[in-house]
Amino acid sequence: MKNILIIDHSSSMHDYNESLYPQFSRFDGIKLYSLTKRKLSNVTLIPLKFSLITLIYYFIKIVTLAKKKQITIVHWQWVQVFFIGILLNKIFKLMGIKIIYTVHNTTPFHSQSSVKIFLQKIGFWYFLRSCDQLIVHNEYSFEVLQGN
């Protein structure tokens, strides 16, 4: 039995998630859990609220859930804070969990500050290296990631 935890902080990938989840149902012995804000069909929903105040609770909740549900694979859909993702991935690896990340963008964003952009780039590339497998949507993204 493979227990897969899909993490999508922002729930911004709802349509993508709706098309992704049925693909997993083709395989026997797979149980999906999702940390998201939206209800998805045939997936056990674990409600998630993201803010700086709840960051510690969120962190503990993910690790506890992974242990309790005997998660074997974590599939990141989106990462809000790369350094938190890196720390979680280190813990997941210690727990023997495989890590997959769908790379929706090949460059970090969400800032006008050059210092913040620099830190996001470092965090992004370290996060990518902390994953066991990456999924990309096109040849361009594949080539960009191969070059780095």
C-alpha positions in Angstrom: 0.0 0.0 0.0 1.3 3.4 -1.0 0.0 6.4 1.0 0.6 9.6 -0.9 0.4 13.1 0.7 -0.1 15.9 -1.8 0.8 19.3 -0.5 -0.7 22.4 -2.2 -0.6 25.3 0.2 -2.4 27.8 -1.9 -4.9 25.5 -3.6 -4.1 27.4 -6.7 -3.7 24.3 -8.7 -7.3 23.0 -8.2 -8.0 22.1 -11.8 -4.6 20.5 -12.1 -5.2 18.5 -8.9 -8.6 17.4 -10.2 -7.0 15.9 -13.3 -4.0 14.5 -11.4 -5.8 12.5 -8.7 -7.9 10.2 -11.0 -4.6 9.1 -12.6 -3.5 7.7 -9.2 -6.8 5.7 -9.0 -5.6 3.5 -11.9 -3.2 1.8 -9.6 -4.2 -0.6 -6.9 -3.0 0.0 -3.3 -2.8 3.8 -3.4 -4.4 6.0 -0.8 -4.3 9.8 -1.4 -4.3 12.5 1.3 -4.3 16.1 0.4 -3.3 19.2 2.4 -5.4 21.8 0.6 -8.1 24.3 1.1 -10.6 22.8 -1.3 -12.6 19.6 -1.4 -11.5 17.1 -4.1 -13.3 14.0 -5.2 -12.0 10.6 -3.9 -9.3 12.2 -1.8 -9.1 12.4 2.0 -9.1 16.1 2.8 -7.0 17.5 5.6 -8.1 21.2 5.9 -5.2 23.7 5.7 -4.9 27.3 6.6 -1.6 29.0 5.9 -0.4 32.1 7.7 2.8 33.0 9.6 1.0 32.6 12.9 0.0 29.0 12.1 3.4 28.0 10.5 4.6 26.0 13.5 1.2 24.2 13.8 1.2 23.5 10.1 4.8 22.1 10.2 3.9 19.8 13.2 0.6 18.8 11.5 2.3 17.7 8.3 5.0 15.6 10.1 2.4 14.1 12.5 0.1 13.2 9.6 3.0 11.7 7.6 3.8 9.4 10.5 0.2 8.6 11.5 -0.9 7.8 8.0 2.4 6.0 7.2 2.9 8.2 4.1 5.3 6.7 1.7 5.4 9.5 -0.9 5.0 13.3 -0.6 4.0 15.1 -3.7 4.5 18.9 -3.4 2.3 20.9 -5.8 3.4 24.3 -4.6 5.8 25.6 -2.0 5.2 28.9 -0.3 8.4 29.1 1.7 11.2 27.1 0.2 13.3 26.9 3.4 10.4 25.3 5.3 10.0 22.9 2.4 13.7 22.0 2.6 13.4 21.4 6.3 10.3 19.2 5.9 12.0 17.3 3.1 14.9 16.5 5.4 12.5 15.2 8.0 10.6 13.2 5.3 13.8 11.6 4.2 14.7 10.6 7.7 11.2 9.0 7.8 12.0 7.1 4.6 9.5 9.0 2.5 10.1 9.7 -1.2 9.6 13.3 -2.3 8.2 14.4 -5.7 7.7 18.0 -6.7 5.7 19.3 -9.7 7.7 22.3 -11.0 5.1 24.7 -12.3 7.6 27.6 -12.7 11.3 27.5 -13.2 11.9 30.8 -11.5 10.9 31.9 -8.0 8.7 35.0 -7.7 6.6 37.1 -5.3 9.0 39.9 -4.6 10.4 43.2 -5.9 13.3 43.2 -3.5 16.6 42.0 -5.0 17.6 40.5 -1.6 14.3 38.5 -1.4 14.6 37.4 -5.0 18.1 36.2 -4.3 17.1 34.3 -1.2 14.1 32.8 -3.1 16.4 31.6 -5.9 18.8 29.9 -3.4 15.8 28.3 -1.5 14.2 27.2 -4.8 17.3 25.4 -6.1 18.1 23.8 -2.7 14.5 22.7 -2.5 14.7 21.1 -5.9 17.8 19.2 -4.9 16.1 17.9 -1.8 13.5 16.1 -3.9 13.8 12.6 -5.2 11.9 13.3 -8.4 10.7 16.4 -10.3 7.8 16.6 -12.7 7.8 19.3 -15.4 5.1 20.3 -17.9 7.2 21.1 -20.9 10.6 20.7 -22.7 11.6 24.2 -21.8 11.3 23.6 -18.1 13.2 20.3 -18.4 16.1 22.1 -20.2 16.2 24.9 -17.7 16.4 22.4 -14.8 19.0 20.3 -16.6 21.2 23.3 -17.0 21.3 24.0 -13.3 
